[in-house]
Amino acid sequence: MTDVYLPPSSDGDQTKAFRQLHTALTVKVEPVGRWFEARFKRQHHRTSGSLRDSTQDVTGEDSESEEEEDLIEEEEDDIGLQGLDPSDWKSQDHYAVLGISKSRYRASDDDVKKAYKRRVLRYHPDKKKARGEDVGEDEHKFFSCITRAFEILGNVTKRRAYDSVDPEINDDIPEVDEDSKSNFFEVFTEVFERNERFSTKKSVPKLGDEKSTWEDVDRFYEFWYAFDSWREYSYLDEEEKEKGESREERKWIEKQNKVARQKRKKEEVIRIRTLVDNAHACDPRIKRFRDEEKKRKADEKRAKQDAIKAAALEREKERFAAEETIRLQKEKEEQEAKAKALVAKKEKEAHKKALRKVKKQLRETCKSNDYYAENEEQKLHNMQEVEMLCEKLSHTRLTALIENLQTNSEADAVAVFQKEVKLVNDEIEKEKQEELMKQRESQAAKDGGGGGGGGGKGKEWNDEDLKLLIKAVNLFPAGTGQRYEVIANFINSHSTSGISRSAKDVINKTKNLQRLDPSMKEAVNKKAFDKFEQSMSRPKKEDASSNPSERYANGGEKPWTTEEQKRLEQALKTYPAQTAERWDKIAGAVPNRSKKECMKRYKDLVAIIKAKKAAQEQAVKAK
């Protein structure tokens, strides 16, 4: 226990002890901040710790010698820097020249100024002479390097230009290999941190780790793919613009320097892009995210397919249920239809049975009355009439007829029988007339709709025109160019009726003739031929040993048969015009024909062909 003696009381005050004090403890107190700096200076200069000295140390009121000695504190070894050449200042490490190579770009402007001041105090020729040191040419050169280094690092723009090409910058980029993939974060984290200081934006996202989310990783690569660097390469200009002797030379130097800077800037952009590409290729998170995205899409696709299958299955069930409902409904309808058909069949069979019964009853009634006939011929006729009545009359009428026959006397029964037969025959005749009328109306409608019958409004066909139509149809067979126009011109040029026929009239009349009964058509042809024979003053022949050639028939002589016509045409081809005794040979090739007949036939053929061509040409012109 330590004894503490209190001062005596005064003015009548009394001293009283309230509590005992504990043993005193020894506590070590260290100065910090500016007090630590003051203590360091006192120890260095071996000064006392009086209040005056401490105040002077804290407030900076030191003597000039103490300040100078304090600034001489060197940060690094200067060995190897003494022999620098001031003219080669671009290749020098200015941070090392000022003694701050360790801090480099991290050094603040104040740090640069303090370092320069330290260098001046130590290497200025006047300071060295004041300390009694020898000053040579190397000392002057080194101090010039110090001045140049501060001139560059002490200016913000020039320092940035130097920091852009600092020789200590490591621009290496990791390759895409197994080591980079397996040690991705160890390899690339340091590289991105080394390059993030060149960003014009202060907030630079970090690479992160394996636990980073997709949003963080995407934000990181999005930033680096759009990375904007402040590095510029004016420090590496090969020539200084100020050295140009004229304005044009200075402009040329500036242009060359600008091209070189743009090229290096482009290379820097490519370097950063390559770095980001390599990192993206090696990043295990990207592969994981892709696998997760692929799995998510696969799950979504599978879920979608399952939904589609479920919907299809549901639709299939609905379709099956609908089909089943339709099938049951159809079966029900079929069963109802079968039931109705069965009932109708039974009713029909019952009706047939009842009809057969009354027919049989009618036959027996008529038979028992000897068919109401007076002789065998009438009996046979009445038997046929009974069968006709059984066939035509309904069940009701048959029942009524039987009742009348059975209830009346024999004479009255005969009258009833004959009256019913007459009534049925009248009905049959009426039906026939109605059917015939319908057929005539139908035929008239067809003839009127197709322009047939009369061949057109107000254009009746007389016998002469019909004869010319038949002749022209045979003369100009199917395949003739514009056949019906030619036929119409032929009829108009030979007819004496004064009616002009068009191709449409000819077509309608031809179709009308084709629709006629064959016997009627034959009669028309025969009538036309008879008139043709009369006009040629030739007696009619009922029979002919061979069929004449309708196409080439001539009324003034014996008709040429088809066989004779073929032989003549073949002989004309076999014996051309320059053949000697041509017509004798042609006549020898056609039996039963003389030379004169062959020559006349040939002239007739030529005339027919010319008339045909003239009619065709006229039809073409009229069209």
VEXDREN-2710 file (C-alpha; in Angstrom, 1 decimal):
% VEXDREN-2710
k/r/px/py/pz
1/MET/0.0/0.0/0.0
2/THR/1.2/3.5/-0.9
3/ASP/0.9/6.3/1.6
4/VAL/-0.5/9.5/0.2
5/TYR/-0.1/12.6/2.2
6/LEU/-2.9/15.2/1.8
7/PRO/-2.3/18.9/2.3
8/PRO/-3.5/20.3/5.6
9/SER/-6.9/21.9/5.8
10/SER/-7.4/25.7/6.1
11/ASP/-10.0/28.0/7.3
12/GLY/-11.3/25.5/9.8
13/ASP/-12.0/22.8/7.2
14/GLN/-11.4/19.3/8.4
15/THR/-9.9/16.5/6.4
16/LYS/-11.7/13.1/6.3
17/ALA/-10.7/9.9/4.6
18/PHE/-13.6/8.1/2.8
19/ARG/-11.8/5.1/1.2
20/GLN/-8.4/3.5/0.8
21/LEU/-6.5/3.8/-2.5
22/HIS/-5.3/0.7/-4.4
23/THR/-1.7/0.0/-5.2
24/ALA/-0.4/2.2/-8.1
25/LEU/-0.1/0.5/-11.5
26/THR/2.6/1.1/-14.2
27/VAL/1.1/1.8/-17.6
28/LYS/3.1/2.3/-20.8
29/VAL/1.8/5.1/-23.0
30/GLU/2.9/5.6/-26.6
31/PRO/2.4/8.8/-28.6
32/VAL/0.5/8.7/-31.9
33/GLY/-0.1/11.1/-34.8
34/ARG/1.8/14.3/-34.6
35/TRP/3.0/13.6/-31.1
36/PHE/4.7/10.5/-32.4
37/GLU/6.4/12.5/-35.1
38/ALA/7.5/15.1/-32.5
39/ARG/8.9/12.3/-30.3
40/PHE/10.7/10.8/-33.3
41/LYS/12.3/14.2/-34.1
42/ARG/13.4/14.7/-30.5
43/GLN/15.0/11.3/-30.3
44/HIS/16.7/11.8/-33.7
45/HIS/18.1/15.3/-32.8
46/ARG/18.7/14.3/-29.2
47/THR/16.7/17.1/-27.7
48/SER/14.9/17.3/-24.4
49/GLY/11.3/16.6/-23.9
50/SER/10.5/20.0/-22.5
51/LEU/7.2/21.7/-23.3
52/ARG/9.0/24.3/-25.4
53/ASP/10.7/21.7/-27.5
54/SER/7.6/19.6/-27.9
55/THR/5.6/22.7/-29.0
56/GLN/8.2/23.6/-31.5
57/ASP/8.2/20.1/-32.9
58/VAL/4.4/20.0/-33.2
59/THR/4.1/23.4/-34.7
60/GLY/7.0/23.1/-37.1
61/GLU/9.0/25.9/-35.7
62/ASP/12.3/24.1/-36.1
63/SER/15.5/25.5/-37.2
64/GLU/16.4/25.3/-40.8
65/SER/19.1/22.7/-40.2
66/GLU/16.7/20.4/-38.4
67/GLU/14.2/20.6/-41.3
68/GLU/16.8/20.0/-43.9
69/GLU/18.1/16.9/-42.0
70/ASP/14.6/15.6/-41.6
71/LEU/13.8/15.8/-45.3
72/ILE/16.9/13.9/-46.2
73/GLU/15.2/10.7/-45.0
74/GLU/15.6/8.4/-48.1
75/GLU/13.1/5.9/-49.1
76/GLU/15.2/3.7/-51.3
77/ASP/18.8/3.1/-52.3
78/ASP/20.1/5.4/-55.0
79/ILE/22.8/3.0/-56.2
80/GLY/22.7/2.8/-60.0
81/LEU/21.0/6.2/-60.5
82/GLN/24.0/8.5/-60.3
83/GLY/25.1/7.8/-63.9
84/LEU/21.8/8.6/-65.7
85/ASP/21.9/10.7/-68.8
86/PRO/19.5/13.7/-68.8
87/SER/19.1/13.6/-72.5
88/ASP/17.7/10.0/-72.3
89/TRP/14.9/11.1/-69.9
90/LYS/12.1/9.2/-71.8
91/SER/13.6/5.8/-71.0
92/GLN/14.2/6.7/-67.3
93/ASP/12.1/5.5/-64.3
94/HIS/11.0/8.9/-62.9
95/TYR/9.5/7.3/-59.8
96/ALA/12.9/5.7/-59.0
97/VAL/14.7/9.0/-59.7
98/LEU/12.5/10.7/-57.0
99/GLY/12.9/7.7/-54.7
100/ILE/9.3/6.6/-54.7
101/SER/9.5/3.6/-57.0
102/LYS/7.7/1.4/-54.5
103/SER/4.6/3.5/-54.2
104/ARG/4.7/4.7/-57.9
105/TYR/1.2/5.6/-59.2
106/ARG/-0.2/5.3/-55.6
107/ALA/1.9/8.2/-54.5
108/SER/-0.2/11.4/-54.0
109/ASP/0.8/14.8/-55.3
110/ASP/2.1/15.7/-51.8
111/ASP/4.2/12.6/-51.7
112/VAL/5.7/13.6/-55.0
113/LYS/6.5/17.1/-53.7
114/LYS/8.0/15.8/-50.5
115/ALA/10.1/13.3/-52.4
116/TYR/11.3/16.0/-54.8
117/LYS/12.2/18.2/-51.8
118/ARG/14.2/15.4/-50.2
119/ARG/16.0/14.9/-53.5
120/VAL/16.8/18.6/-53.8
121/LEU/18.1/18.8/-50.2
122/ARG/20.3/15.9/-50.8
123/TYR/21.5/16.2/-54.4
124/HIS/21.4/19.9/-55.2
125/PRO/25.0/20.9/-56.0
126/ASP/24.8/23.9/-53.6
127/LYS/23.6/21.7/-50.7
128/LYS/26.3/19.2/-51.3
129/LYS/29.0/21.9/-51.4
130/ALA/27.5/23.3/-48.1
131/ARG/28.0/19.8/-46.6
132/GLY/31.6/19.7/-47.9
133/GLU/31.0/17.1/-50.5
134/ASP/32.6/17.0/-53.9
135/VAL/30.4/18.0/-56.8
136/GLY/31.2/16.7/-60.3
137/GLU/29.6/16.4/-63.7
138/ASP/27.6/13.3/-62.8
139/GLU/26.1/15.1/-59.8
140/HIS/24.9/17.9/-62.1
141/LYS/23.5/15.4/-64.6
142/PHE/21.6/13.4/-61.9
143/PHE/20.1/16.6/-60.5
144/SER/18.9/17.5/-64.0
145/CYS/17.2/14.0/-64.1
146/ILE/15.6/14.8/-60.8
147/THR/14.3/18.1/-62.1
148/ARG/12.9/16.4/-65.3
149/ALA/11.3/13.7/-63.2
150/PHE/9.5/16.3/-61.0
151/GLU/8.6/18.3/-64.1
152/ILE/6.7/15.2/-65.4
153/LEU/5.3/13.7/-62.2
154/GLY/4.4/17.1/-60.7
155/ASN/2.2/17.9/-63.6
156/VAL/-1.2/16.0/-63.7
157/THR/-1.4/15.7/-67.5
158/LYS/2.2/14.7/-68.0
159/ARG/2.1/12.2/-65.0
160/ARG/-1.0/10.5/-66.5
161/ALA/0.8/10.2/-69.9
162/TYR/3.8/8.7/-68.0
163/ASP/1.6/6.4/-65.9
164/SER/0.0/5.1/-69.2
165/VAL/3.3/3.7/-70.3
166/ASP/5.0/3.1/-66.9
167/PRO/7.7/0.5/-67.6
168/GLU/6.6/-1.3/-64.4
169/ILE/3.1/-1.9/-65.9
170/ASN/2.4/-5.6/-66.5
171/ASP/0.3/-6.0/-69.6
172/ASP/0.4/-9.8/-69.7
173/ILE/-2.8/-11.6/-70.3
174/PRO/-3.4/-15.2/-69.2
175/GLU/-3.9/-17.7/-71.9
176/VAL/-6.9/-20.1/-72.2
177/ASP/-5.4/-23.3/-70.9
178/GLU/-6.1/-25.9/-68.3
179/ASP/-4.2/-24.0/-65.6
180/SER/-6.3/-20.8/-66.2
181/LYS/-9.5/-22.9/-66.0
182/SER/-8.6/-24.9/-62.9
183/ASN/-7.2/-21.8/-61.0
184/PHE/-9.5/-19.2/-62.6
185/PHE/-10.0/-16.9/-59.6
186/GLU/-6.3/-17.0/-58.6
187/VAL/-5.1/-16.2/-62.1
188/PHE/-7.6/-13.6/-63.3
189/THR/-8.4/-11.7/-60.1
190/GLU/-4.9/-10.2/-59.8
191/VAL/-4.9/-9.3/-63.6
192/PHE/-8.3/-7.4/-63.4
193/GLU/-7.3/-5.6/-60.3
194/ARG/-4.1/-4.6/-62.0
195/ASN/-5.9/-3.2/-65.0
196/GLU/-8.9/-1.6/-63.2
197/ARG/-6.9/1.5/-62.3
198/PHE/-7.0/2.5/-66.0
199/SER/-10.8/2.8/-66.0
200/THR/-12.3/6.2/-66.4
201/LYS/-15.2/5.1/-64.1
202/LYS/-14.3/5.0/-60.4
203/SER/-16.8/2.2/-59.5
204/VAL/-15.3/-0.9/-61.0
205/PRO/-17.1/-4.3/-60.3
206/LYS/-15.0/-7.1/-58.9
207/LEU/-14.5/-10.5/-60.5
208/GLY/-16.1/-12.1/-57.5
209/ASP/-15.9/-15.8/-56.5
210/GLU/-17.6/-19.1/-57.1
211/LYS/-20.7/-18.0/-55.2
212/SER/-21.4/-14.9/-57.3
213/THR/-24.8/-14.6/-58.8
214/TRP/-25.6/-14.4/-62.4
215/GLU/-26.5/-10.7/-62.1
216/ASP/-23.1/-9.9/-60.6
217/VAL/-21.2/-11.9/-63.2
218/ASP/-23.2/-10.4/-66.0
219/ARG/-22.6/-6.9/-64.7
220/PHE/-18.9/-7.6/-64.4
221/TYR/-18.5/-8.8/-68.0
222/GLU/-20.8/-6.1/-69.3
223/PHE/-18.6/-3.4/-67.7
224/TRP/-15.3/-4.9/-69.0
225/TYR/-16.7/-5.4/-72.5
226/ALA/-17.5/-1.7/-72.5
227/PHE/-14.3/-0.8/-70.7
228/ASP/-13.1/2.8/-71.2
229/SER/-9.4/3.3/-70.5
230/TRP/-7.8/6.7/-69.8
231/ARG/-4.4/5.5/-71.0
232/GLU/-3.0/7.7/-73.7
233/TYR/0.4/7.4/-75.4
234/SER/1.7/10.9/-76.0
235/TYR/4.7/10.2/-73.8
236/LEU/6.0/7.8/-76.5
237/ASP/5.9/10.4/-79.3
238/GLU/9.0/9.9/-81.3
239/GLU/9.3/13.6/-82.1
240/GLU/8.3/16.7/-80.1
241/LYS/6.1/19.1/-81.9
242/GLU/7.9/22.1/-80.4
243/LYS/11.1/21.1/-82.2
244/GLY/9.5/21.8/-85.6
245/GLU/11.1/24.7/-87.4
246/SER/8.0/25.7/-89.2
247/ARG/4.2/25.5/-88.9
248/GLU/3.9/22.9/-91.6
249/GLU/6.6/20.7/-89.9
250/ARG/4.9/21.0/-86.5
251/LYS/1.6/20.0/-88.1
252/TRP/3.3/17.0/-89.8
253/ILE/4.9/15.9/-86.5
254/GLU/1.5/16.2/-84.7
255/LYS/-0.2/14.1/-87.4
256/GLN/2.5/11.4/-87.2
257/ASN/2.2/11.4/-83.4
258/LYS/-1.6/11.2/-83.5
259/VAL/-1.5/8.2/-85.9
260/ALA/1.0/6.4/-83.5
261/ARG/-1.2/7.2/-80.5
262/GLN/-4.4/5.8/-82.2
263/LYS/-2.6/2.7/-83.2
264/ARG/-1.4/2.1/-79.6
265/LYS/-4.9/2.9/-78.2
266/LYS/-6.4/0.4/-80.6
267/GLU/-3.9/-2.2/-79.4
268/GLU/-4.9/-1.4/-75.8
269/VAL/-8.6/-1.9/-76.6
270/ILE/-7.7/-5.3/-78.3
271/ARG/-5.7/-6.3/-75.2
272/ILE/-8.5/-5.5/-72.8
273/ARG/-11.0/-7.3/-75.1
274/THR/-8.7/-10.4/-75.3
275/LEU/-8.4/-10.4/-71.5
276/VAL/-12.2/-10.3/-71.1
277/ASP/-12.7/-13.0/-73.8
278/ASN/-10.1/-15.3/-72.2
279/ALA/-11.7/-14.8/-68.8
280/HIS/-15.1/-15.5/-70.1
281/ALA/-13.8/-18.7/-71.8
282/CYS/-12.2/-19.9/-68.6
283/ASP/-14.8/-18.8/-66.1
284/PRO/-16.4/-21.9/-64.6
285/ARG/-19.4/-19.9/-63.5
286/ILE/-20.3/-19.2/-67.2
287/LYS/-20.3/-22.9/-67.9
288/ARG/-22.4/-23.5/-64.7
289/PHE/-24.8/-20.8/-65.6
290/ARG/-25.1/-22.1/-69.2
291/ASP/-25.7/-25.6/-67.9
292/GLU/-28.3/-24.3/-65.5
293/GLU/-29.9/-22.2/-68.3
294/LYS/-29.9/-25.2/-70.6
295/LYS/-31.4/-27.4/-67.9
296/ARG/-34.0/-24.7/-67.2
297/LYS/-34.9/-24.5/-70.9
298/ALA/-35.0/-28.3/-71.1
299/ASP/-37.3/-28.4/-68.1
300/GLU/-39.5/-25.7/-69.6
301/LYS/-39.6/-27.6/-72.9
302/ARG/-40.3/-30.8/-71.1
303/ALA/-43.1/-29.2/-69.1
304/LYS/-44.5/-27.6/-72.2
305/GLN/-44.4/-30.9/-74.0
306/ASP/-46.0/-32.6/-71.0
307/ALA/-48.7/-29.9/-71.1
308/ILE/-49.2/-30.4/-74.8
309/LYS/-49.4/-34.2/-74.3
310/ALA/-51.8/-33.7/-71.4
311/ALA/-53.9/-31.3/-73.5
312/ALA/-53.8/-33.8/-76.4
313/LEU/-54.8/-36.6/-74.1
314/GLU/-57.6/-34.5/-72.7
315/ARG/-58.8/-33.7/-76.2
316/GLU/-58.5/-37.4/-77.1
317/LYS/-60.6/-38.3/-74.2
318/GLU/-63.2/-35.6/-75.1
319/ARG/-63.2/-36.8/-78.7
320/PHE/-63.5/-40.4/-77.6
321/ALA/-66.4/-39.5/-75.3
322/ALA/-68.1/-37.5/-78.1
323/GLU/-67.6/-40.4/-80.5
324/GLU/-69.0/-42.8/-78.0
325/THR/-72.0/-40.5/-77.5
326/ILE/-72.5/-40.3/-81.2
327/ARG/-72.1/-44.0/-81.5
328/LEU/-74.6/-44.7/-78.8
329/GLN/-77.0/-42.1/-80.4
330/LYS/-76.5/-43.7/-83.8
331/GLU/-77.1/-47.2/-82.4
332/LYS/-80.2/-45.9/-80.7
333/GLU/-81.4/-44.3/-83.9
334/GLU/-80.5/-47.5/-85.9
335/GLN/-82.4/-49.6/-83.4
336/GLU/-85.4/-47.2/-83.6
337/ALA/-85.1/-47.2/-87.4
338/LYS/-84.9/-51.0/-87.4
339/ALA/-87.9/-51.2/-85.1
340/LYS/-89.8/-48.8/-87.4
341/ALA/-88.7/-50.7/-90.5
342/LEU/-89.8/-53.9/-88.9
343/VAL/-93.2/-52.4/-88.1
344/ALA/-93.4/-51.0/-91.6
345/LYS/-92.4/-54.4/-93.0
346/LYS/-95.0/-56.2/-91.0
347/GLU/-97.6/-53.6/-92.0
348/LYS/-96.5/-54.0/-95.6
349/GLU/-96.6/-57.8/-95.4
350/ALA/-100.0/-57.6/-93.8
351/HIS/-101.1/-55.2/-96.5
352/LYS/-99.7/-57.5/-99.2
353/LYS/-101.3/-60.5/-97.5
354/ALA/-104.6/-58.6/-97.3
355/LEU/-104.2/-57.5/-100.9
356/ARG/-103.5/-61.0/-102.1
357/LYS/-106.5/-62.2/-100.1
358/VAL/-108.8/-59.7/-101.8
359/LYS/-107.3/-60.4/-105.2
360/LYS/-107.9/-64.1/-104.6
361/GLN/-111.4/-63.3/-103.5
362/LEU/-112.0/-61.2/-106.7
363/ARG/-110.7/-64.0/-108.9
364/GLU/-112.8/-66.6/-107.1
365/THR/-115.9/-64.3/-107.3
366/CYS/-115.3/-63.7/-111.0
367/LYS/-114.6/-67.4/-111.6
368/SER/-117.7/-68.4/-109.8
369/ASN/-119.7/-66.1/-112.1
370/ASP/-117.9/-67.5/-115.2
371/TYR/-116.1/-64.1/-115.5
372/TYR/-119.4/-62.5/-116.5
373/ALA/-118.9/-63.7/-120.1
374/GLU/-121.3/-65.1/-122.6
375/ASN/-118.7/-67.0/-124.7
376/GLU/-115.1/-68.3/-124.5
377/GLU/-113.6/-65.4/-126.3
378/GLN/-115.2/-62.9/-124.0
379/LYS/-114.3/-65.1/-121.0
380/LEU/-110.6/-65.0/-122.0
381/HIS/-110.8/-61.2/-122.5
382/ASN/-112.5/-60.8/-119.1
383/MET/-109.9/-63.0/-117.4
384/GLN/-107.3/-60.5/-118.7
385/GLU/-109.4/-57.7/-117.4
386/VAL/-109.6/-59.3/-114.0
387/GLU/-105.8/-59.6/-113.8
388/MET/-105.6/-55.9/-114.9
389/LEU/-108.0/-54.9/-112.1
390/CYS/-106.0/-56.9/-109.6
391/GLU/-102.8/-55.2/-110.7
392/LYS/-104.2/-51.6/-110.9
393/LEU/-106.8/-51.3/-108.1
394/SER/-106.0/-50.7/-104.5
395/HIS/-107.1/-52.8/-101.5
396/THR/-110.0/-50.4/-100.8
397/ARG/-111.3/-50.4/-104.3
398/LEU/-110.9/-54.1/-104.7
399/THR/-112.9/-54.6/-101.4
400/ALA/-115.6/-52.3/-102.6
401/LEU/-115.7/-54.0/-106.1
402/ILE/-116.1/-57.5/-104.5
403/GLU/-118.8/-56.2/-102.2
404/ASN/-120.7/-54.8/-105.2
405/LEU/-120.3/-57.9/-107.2
406/GLN/-121.5/-60.1/-104.4
407/THR/-124.5/-58.0/-103.3
408/ASN/-125.9/-57.2/-106.8
409/SER/-127.7/-59.5/-109.1
410/GLU/-125.9/-61.2/-112.0
411/ALA/-127.0/-58.5/-114.5
412/ASP/-126.0/-55.7/-112.2
413/ALA/-122.8/-57.4/-111.4
414/VAL/-121.9/-57.5/-115.1
415/ALA/-122.6/-53.8/-115.4
416/VAL/-120.5/-53.1/-112.3
417/PHE/-117.6/-55.2/-113.6
418/GLN/-117.7/-53.6/-117.0
419/LYS/-118.0/-50.1/-115.5
420/GLU/-114.9/-50.7/-113.3
421/VAL/-112.9/-52.1/-116.2
422/LYS/-113.8/-49.1/-118.3
423/LEU/-112.9/-46.7/-115.5
424/VAL/-109.5/-48.3/-115.0
425/ASN/-108.8/-48.3/-118.8
426/ASP/-109.7/-44.6/-118.9
427/GLU/-107.3/-43.9/-116.1
428/ILE/-104.5/-45.9/-117.9
429/GLU/-105.1/-44.0/-121.1
430/LYS/-105.1/-40.7/-119.3
431/GLU/-101.8/-41.5/-117.7
432/LYS/-100.3/-42.4/-121.0
433/GLN/-101.5/-39.1/-122.5
434/GLU/-100.1/-37.1/-119.6
435/GLU/-96.7/-38.9/-120.0
436/LEU/-96.7/-38.3/-123.7
437/MET/-97.5/-34.6/-123.1
438/LYS/-94.6/-34.4/-120.7
439/GLN/-92.2/-36.0/-123.2
440/ARG/-93.3/-33.5/-125.9
441/GLU/-93.0/-30.5/-123.6
442/SER/-89.6/-31.7/-122.6
443/GLN/-88.5/-32.2/-126.2
444/ALA/-89.9/-28.8/-127.1
445/ALA/-88.0/-27.2/-124.3
446/LYS/-84.8/-28.8/-125.4
447/ASP/-85.4/-27.7/-129.0
448/GLY/-86.3/-24.2/-128.0
449/GLY/-83.3/-23.9/-125.6
450/GLY/-80.8/-25.2/-128.2
451/GLY/-82.1/-23.2/-131.1
452/GLY/-83.1/-26.5/-132.8
453/GLY/-86.4/-27.3/-134.5
454/GLY/-86.6/-24.4/-136.8
455/GLY/-82.9/-23.5/-136.7
456/GLY/-83.5/-20.0/-135.3
457/LYS/-86.3/-17.5/-135.1
458/GLY/-88.2/-17.0/-138.4
459/LYS/-85.8/-19.3/-140.3
460/GLU/-87.7/-22.4/-141.5
461/TRP/-85.8/-25.1/-143.3
462/ASN/-87.4/-26.2/-146.5
463/ASP/-86.6/-29.4/-148.4
464/GLU/-84.1/-27.7/-150.6
465/ASP/-82.1/-26.3/-147.7
466/LEU/-82.2/-29.7/-145.9
467/LYS/-80.9/-31.4/-149.0
468/LEU/-78.0/-28.8/-149.2
469/LEU/-77.3/-29.3/-145.5
470/ILE/-77.0/-33.0/-145.9
471/LYS/-74.9/-32.7/-149.0
472/ALA/-72.6/-30.1/-147.4
473/VAL/-72.2/-32.3/-144.2
474/ASN/-71.1/-35.2/-146.4
475/LEU/-69.0/-32.9/-148.6
476/PHE/-67.1/-31.3/-145.7
477/PRO/-66.6/-34.0/-143.1
478/ALA/-65.4/-33.6/-139.5
479/GLY/-61.8/-32.1/-139.4
480/THR/-62.4/-29.5/-142.0
481/GLY/-61.2/-26.1/-140.9
482/GLN/-64.1/-23.8/-139.8
483/ARG/-66.4/-26.6/-140.9
484/TYR/-69.8/-25.1/-140.0
485/GLU/-68.9/-21.6/-141.5
486/VAL/-67.9/-23.4/-144.7
487/ILE/-71.2/-25.4/-144.7
488/ALA/-73.2/-22.2/-144.1
489/ASN/-71.5/-20.4/-147.0
490/PHE/-72.1/-23.4/-149.2
491/ILE/-75.8/-23.5/-148.4
492/ASN/-76.2/-19.7/-148.8
493/SER/-74.4/-19.8/-152.2
494/HIS/-76.6/-22.7/-153.6
495/SER/-80.0/-22.1/-151.9
496/THR/-82.9/-20.4/-153.8
497/SER/-84.9/-19.7/-150.6
498/GLY/-83.3/-16.3/-150.0
499/ILE/-82.7/-17.1/-146.3
500/SER/-79.2/-16.5/-145.0
501/ARG/-78.0/-19.3/-142.7
502/SER/-75.3/-18.7/-140.1
503/ALA/-72.9/-21.3/-138.6
504/LYS/-75.0/-21.4/-135.4
505/ASP/-78.2/-22.2/-137.4
506/VAL/-76.3/-25.0/-139.2
507/ILE/-75.0/-26.4/-135.9
508/ASN/-78.5/-26.3/-134.3
509/LYS/-80.2/-27.9/-137.2
510/THR/-77.5/-30.6/-137.5
511/LYS/-78.0/-31.5/-133.8
512/ASN/-81.7/-31.5/-134.3
513/LEU/-81.5/-34.0/-137.2
514/GLN/-79.1/-36.2/-135.1
515/ARG/-81.7/-36.3/-132.3
516/LEU/-84.5/-37.4/-134.6
517/ASP/-85.5/-41.0/-134.8
518/PRO/-83.3/-43.0/-137.2
519/SER/-86.2/-43.8/-139.5
520/MET/-87.2/-40.2/-139.7
521/LYS/-83.6/-39.2/-140.5
522/GLU/-83.5/-41.9/-143.1
523/ALA/-86.7/-40.6/-144.6
524/VAL/-85.3/-37.1/-144.7
525/ASN/-82.2/-38.3/-146.5
526/LYS/-84.2/-40.4/-148.9
527/LYS/-86.5/-37.5/-149.7
528/ALA/-83.6/-35.2/-150.3
529/PHE/-81.9/-37.7/-152.5
530/ASP/-85.1/-38.2/-154.5
531/LYS/-85.4/-34.5/-155.2
532/PHE/-81.7/-34.5/-156.1
533/GLU/-82.3/-37.3/-158.6
534/GLN/-85.3/-35.5/-160.1
535/SER/-83.3/-32.3/-160.5
536/MET/-80.7/-34.3/-162.4
537/SER/-83.4/-35.9/-164.6
538/ARG/-82.3/-39.4/-163.7
539/PRO/-84.8/-42.2/-163.0
540/LYS/-84.8/-43.6/-159.5
541/LYS/-83.2/-46.9/-158.9
542/GLU/-84.6/-49.1/-156.3
543/ASP/-81.6/-51.3/-156.0
544/ALA/-77.9/-50.9/-156.8
545/SER/-75.2/-53.5/-157.1
546/SER/-72.8/-51.4/-155.0
547/ASN/-73.1/-48.4/-152.7
548/PRO/-72.2/-45.1/-154.5
549/SER/-69.7/-42.7/-153.1
550/GLU/-71.9/-39.9/-151.5
551/ARG/-68.9/-37.5/-151.3
552/TYR/-68.2/-37.7/-155.1
553/ALA/-71.5/-38.8/-156.6
554/ASN/-72.5/-37.2/-159.9
555/GLY/-76.1/-37.5/-161.2
556/GLY/-75.1/-37.3/-165.0
557/GLU/-73.5/-40.7/-165.2
558/LYS/-73.1/-44.1/-163.5
559/PRO/-72.2/-43.4/-159.8
560/TRP/-68.7/-44.1/-158.7
561/THR/-68.4/-46.7/-155.9
562/THR/-66.1/-46.2/-153.0
563/GLU/-63.8/-49.0/-154.2
564/GLU/-63.6/-47.4/-157.7
565/GLN/-62.8/-44.0/-156.1
566/LYS/-60.0/-45.4/-154.0
567/ARG/-58.5/-47.2/-157.1
568/LEU/-58.7/-43.9/-159.1
569/GLU/-56.9/-41.9/-156.3
570/GLN/-54.2/-44.6/-156.0
571/ALA/-53.7/-44.7/-159.7
572/LEU/-53.3/-40.9/-159.9
573/LYS/-50.6/-41.1/-157.2
574/THR/-48.9/-44.0/-158.9
575/TYR/-48.8/-42.5/-162.4
576/PRO/-47.9/-38.7/-162.1
577/ALA/-48.5/-36.2/-164.9
578/GLN/-45.2/-36.8/-166.8
579/THR/-45.9/-40.6/-167.2
580/ALA/-46.3/-41.7/-170.8
581/GLU/-49.8/-42.9/-171.7
582/ARG/-50.9/-42.0/-168.2
583/TRP/-54.6/-42.2/-168.6
584/ASP/-54.5/-45.5/-170.4
585/LYS/-52.6/-46.9/-167.4
586/ILE/-55.0/-45.3/-164.9
587/ALA/-58.1/-46.7/-166.8
588/GLY/-56.4/-50.1/-166.7
589/ALA/-56.1/-49.8/-162.8
590/VAL/-59.8/-49.0/-162.4
591/PRO/-62.0/-52.0/-163.6
592/ASN/-65.2/-51.3/-165.5
593/ARG/-64.1/-47.7/-166.2
594/SER/-63.0/-46.2/-169.5
595/LYS/-60.2/-43.7/-170.1
596/LYS/-62.8/-41.0/-170.8
597/GLU/-64.8/-41.7/-167.6
598/CYS/-61.6/-41.5/-165.6
599/MET/-60.6/-38.2/-167.1
600/LYS/-64.1/-36.7/-166.5
601/ARG/-64.1/-38.0/-162.9
602/TYR/-60.7/-36.3/-162.4
603/LYS/-62.1/-33.0/-163.7
604/ASP/-65.1/-33.2/-161.4
605/LEU/-62.9/-33.9/-158.4
606/VAL/-60.8/-30.8/-159.3
607/ALA/-63.9/-28.6/-159.6
608/ILE/-65.3/-29.9/-156.2
609/ILE/-62.0/-29.2/-154.5
610/LYS/-61.8/-25.7/-155.9
611/ALA/-65.4/-25.0/-154.8
612/LYS/-64.5/-26.2/-151.4
613/LYS/-61.5/-24.0/-151.1
614/ALA/-63.5/-21.0/-152.3
615/ALA/-66.1/-21.6/-149.7
616/GLN/-63.5/-21.8/-147.0
617/GLU/-61.8/-18.6/-148.1
618/GLN/-65.2/-16.8/-148.2
619/ALA/-66.0/-18.1/-144.6
620/VAL/-62.6/-16.7/-143.4
621/LYS/-63.3/-13.3/-145.0
622/ALA/-66.8/-13.2/-143.6
623/LYS/-65.4/-13.9/-140.1
END
